[in-house]
């Protein structure tokens, strides 16, 4: 497979994943097994919002990491997508959380389910 064909295949795969999951995080590790502090921070960030996020580990998949970097023009991980839109990472999302904008996006992503900004609202 030549480089263009591989990039096209990876882009198609990524677009399918983005369409499948309302809140998607590409990171180093998963929510169950974070493999870096930033992925752990992102997991905890979404947990504090009582938000279901799907994590995909791309630490060892360099071609996919490269394709994502090119698609987003964002070189670092994690990369967060909400309703198919790229938002960066928690540094970008935190001000949105503080303003309430993020909760509105997450509620829409989860079809109107309650999304709270407080850890006390987490499901037990």
Buried (B, 14 or more C-beta within 10 A) or exposed (E): EEEEEEBEEBBEEBEEBBEEBBBBBBBBBBBEEBBBEBBBBBBBBBBBBBBBBBBBBBBEBEEBBBBBBEBBEBEEBBBBBBBEEBBBBBEEBEEBBEEEEBBEBBBBBBEEEEBBBEEEEEEE
